Amino acid sequence: MSNNFRREGDELVQYDNGVEYSRFDLRTKECKHWYARTICMIVIEKVRHLKEMTRDLTKNINILVLGVALGGIIIHLLNKLDNITITGVDISDENYNIVEENSDNNRLDLIKYDAEKYIKETDMKFDIIICDIFNGSRVPDFVLGDDFIFNCKRILNENGCFIINTINVDKNLLKEKYNRIFETDDIFFEYQYGHFIISSNLITEVSLTK
């Protein structure tokens, strides 16, 4: 996808073919769209929970973001949370300068690489994986494939959490697939309008908490 963005006051907005996909406030360093704010809220709560479980409030939480795009989620989280490090992977580094200019780069590693290959090849482990990969408004087929999800599970730490943003994907299909692969019933769904609407985002959270 070709990333086109423009400044609108204090906000940076990403468009593709005239459709707005992302909006970010450069002053507050906060995401404006529902899907990004929801992902950030889930991550913030999960980080708090992981630290409480270990009784170590200074514990570093390692987060992987697959699909960086404009970088709003990464900037938002680094601004809100201490003791986290983020690895961002995207096949395009077109907007990496935006992320770097608005983040603590000591806690950030941005990698220009294919996300599918990265999770297959990496030996790193993560506490939280965020998958936000789109081609326009479509989720690429590999993101919903068993191999991709198995590899995400492989690189998740014990008590880890997998979060994925999708559009126009059947909830029941996701529930069956994640239940089978992650071997857990600890699966939660968030809809953009509180119920399923064909064009709305669906956020799925899979937790491996024991």
C-alpha positions as CSV (number, residue, x, y, z in Angstrom):
1,M,0.0,0.0,0.0
2,S,1.3,3.4,-0.8
3,N,1.4,5.5,2.3
4,N,0.2,9.1,1.8
5,F,-0.1,11.4,4.8
6,R,-0.6,15.0,5.5
7,R,-0.5,17.4,8.4
8,E,-3.9,18.8,9.6
9,G,-3.2,21.2,12.4
10,D,-1.6,19.1,15.2
11,E,-2.8,15.9,13.6
12,L,-1.0,13.6,11.1
13,V,-3.4,11.7,8.9
14,Q,-2.7,8.8,6.6
15,Y,-4.8,8.2,3.4
16,D,-4.9,5.6,0.7
17,N,-6.9,6.3,-2.4
18,G,-8.7,9.1,-0.6
19,V,-9.7,6.9,2.3
20,E,-8.5,7.9,5.8
21,Y,-6.8,4.9,7.6
22,S,-5.0,6.5,10.5
23,R,-5.0,9.8,12.5
24,F,-2.5,10.8,15.1
25,D,-2.2,13.8,17.4
26,L,1.4,14.9,17.4
27,R,0.9,17.2,20.4
28,T,-0.6,14.7,22.8
29,K,1.0,11.7,21.0
30,E,-2.3,9.8,21.1
31,C,-4.1,7.8,18.4
32,K,-7.4,9.1,17.3
33,H,-9.1,6.2,15.6
34,W,-11.1,3.7,17.6
35,Y,-9.1,0.6,16.5
36,A,-5.7,2.1,17.5
37,R,-7.0,3.5,20.8
38,T,-8.6,0.1,21.6
39,I,-5.4,-1.8,20.9
40,C,-3.4,0.7,23.1
41,M,-5.9,0.4,26.0
42,I,-5.7,-3.4,25.8
43,V,-1.9,-3.3,25.8
44,I,-1.7,-0.8,28.7
45,E,-3.9,-3.1,30.8
46,K,-2.0,-6.2,29.8
47,V,1.3,-4.6,30.8
48,R,-0.1,-3.6,34.2
49,H,-1.3,-7.2,34.7
50,L,2.0,-8.8,33.7
51,K,3.9,-6.6,36.1
52,E,1.5,-7.4,38.9
53,M,1.8,-11.1,38.2
54,T,5.6,-11.0,38.6
55,R,5.3,-8.5,41.5
56,D,7.9,-6.4,39.7
57,L,6.7,-3.0,38.6
58,T,10.0,-2.3,36.9
59,K,9.8,-5.5,34.8
60,N,10.5,-4.7,31.1
61,I,7.7,-5.8,28.8
62,N,8.8,-6.7,25.2
63,I,6.3,-5.8,22.5
64,L,6.2,-6.8,18.8
65,V,4.2,-4.7,16.4
66,L,3.6,-6.3,13.0
67,G,2.6,-3.5,10.6
68,V,3.9,-0.1,11.6
69,A,2.1,2.1,9.0
70,L,2.0,5.7,10.4
71,G,3.3,4.5,13.7
72,G,0.6,5.9,16.0
73,I,0.3,2.8,18.1
74,I,4.0,2.6,18.8
75,I,4.3,6.3,19.6
76,H,1.2,6.2,21.8
77,L,2.5,3.2,23.8
78,L,6.0,4.5,24.3
79,N,4.6,7.8,25.5
80,K,2.2,6.2,28.0
81,L,4.3,3.3,29.4
82,D,7.7,3.0,31.1
83,N,9.6,-0.2,31.1
84,I,8.6,-1.4,27.7
85,T,10.6,-2.0,24.5
86,I,9.0,-2.2,21.1
87,T,10.1,-4.0,17.9
88,G,8.2,-2.7,14.9
89,V,8.3,-4.7,11.6
90,D,7.0,-3.5,8.3
91,I,7.9,-4.3,4.7
92,S,8.0,-0.5,4.1
93,D,10.0,2.0,6.1
94,E,8.4,4.9,4.4
95,N,7.1,6.4,7.6
96,Y,9.8,5.3,10.0
97,N,11.2,8.8,10.3
98,I,7.8,9.9,11.8
99,V,8.0,7.2,14.5
100,E,11.6,8.0,15.2
101,E,11.0,11.7,15.5
102,N,8.2,11.2,18.0
103,S,9.5,8.3,20.1
104,D,12.1,7.3,22.7
105,N,14.4,5.5,20.3
106,N,16.3,3.8,23.1
107,R,13.3,1.6,23.6
108,L,12.5,1.1,19.9
109,D,13.8,-1.1,17.1
110,L,12.3,-0.6,13.7
111,I,12.9,-3.3,11.1
112,K,12.2,-3.1,7.4
113,Y,11.2,-6.7,6.6
114,D,8.4,-9.0,5.6
115,A,6.3,-9.7,8.8
116,E,5.5,-13.3,7.7
117,K,9.2,-14.1,7.2
118,Y,10.2,-12.3,10.4
119,I,8.1,-14.3,12.8
120,K,9.2,-17.5,11.1
121,E,12.9,-16.7,11.4
122,T,13.3,-14.7,14.6
123,D,14.5,-16.3,17.8
124,M,13.3,-13.4,20.0
125,K,10.4,-13.9,22.4
126,F,7.8,-11.3,23.1
127,D,5.3,-10.7,25.9
128,I,2.8,-9.0,23.6
129,I,2.3,-9.3,19.8
130,I,0.2,-6.8,17.9
131,C,-0.8,-7.7,14.4
132,D,-2.1,-4.7,12.4
133,I,-1.3,-5.7,8.8
134,F,-3.6,-4.5,6.0
135,N,-3.5,-4.1,2.2
136,G,-5.9,-1.2,1.9
137,S,-8.9,-2.4,3.9
138,R,-8.1,-6.1,3.3
139,V,-6.3,-8.4,5.7
140,P,-3.7,-10.4,3.6
141,D,-4.4,-14.1,3.4
142,F,-1.2,-15.1,5.2
143,V,-2.2,-13.2,8.4
144,L,-5.2,-15.6,8.9
145,G,-3.2,-18.7,7.9
146,D,-2.3,-21.4,10.4
147,D,1.4,-21.1,9.8
148,F,1.5,-17.4,10.6
149,I,-0.5,-17.9,13.8
150,F,1.5,-20.9,14.9
151,N,4.7,-18.8,14.5
152,C,3.1,-16.0,16.5
153,K,2.4,-18.5,19.3
154,R,5.9,-19.9,19.1
155,I,7.5,-16.5,19.8
156,L,5.1,-15.5,22.6
157,N,6.4,-15.8,26.2
158,E,4.5,-17.7,28.8
159,N,1.5,-15.6,29.9
160,G,1.8,-13.6,26.6
161,C,-0.9,-11.9,24.7
162,F,-1.7,-11.8,20.9
163,I,-3.8,-8.9,19.6
164,I,-5.0,-8.6,16.0
165,N,-7.0,-6.0,14.1
166,T,-9.2,-7.3,11.3
167,I,-12.0,-6.0,9.0
168,N,-14.6,-8.1,7.3
169,V,-13.4,-11.4,9.0
170,D,-15.9,-13.8,10.5
171,K,-15.7,-13.8,14.3
172,N,-16.5,-17.5,14.6
173,L,-13.8,-18.4,12.1
174,L,-11.3,-16.5,14.3
175,K,-12.5,-18.0,17.5
176,E,-12.2,-21.5,16.2
177,K,-8.8,-21.0,14.8
178,Y,-7.3,-19.2,17.8
179,N,-8.9,-21.7,20.2
180,R,-7.3,-24.6,18.3
181,I,-3.9,-23.1,17.7
182,F,-3.3,-21.2,21.0
183,E,-5.1,-24.0,23.0
184,T,-7.0,-21.5,25.1
185,D,-10.6,-20.2,25.6
186,D,-9.2,-16.9,26.9
187,I,-10.3,-15.0,23.8
188,F,-12.0,-11.6,23.8
189,F,-13.5,-9.5,21.0
190,E,-14.1,-5.8,20.7
191,Y,-16.3,-4.4,17.9
192,Q,-16.2,-0.8,16.7
193,Y,-19.9,-0.2,17.5
194,G,-20.5,-2.8,20.2
195,H,-21.9,-5.3,17.6
196,F,-20.9,-6.7,14.3
197,I,-21.1,-4.3,11.3
198,I,-19.6,-5.5,8.0
199,S,-17.2,-2.6,7.5
200,S,-16.2,-2.2,11.2
201,N,-12.9,-3.2,12.8
202,L,-12.8,-6.2,15.0
203,I,-10.1,-6.4,17.7
204,T,-9.3,-9.9,19.0
205,E,-7.2,-10.5,22.1
206,V,-5.8,-14.0,22.9
207,S,-4.3,-14.4,26.3
208,L,-2.0,-17.2,27.4
209,T,-2.2,-16.2,31.1
210,K,-2.0,-19.3,33.3
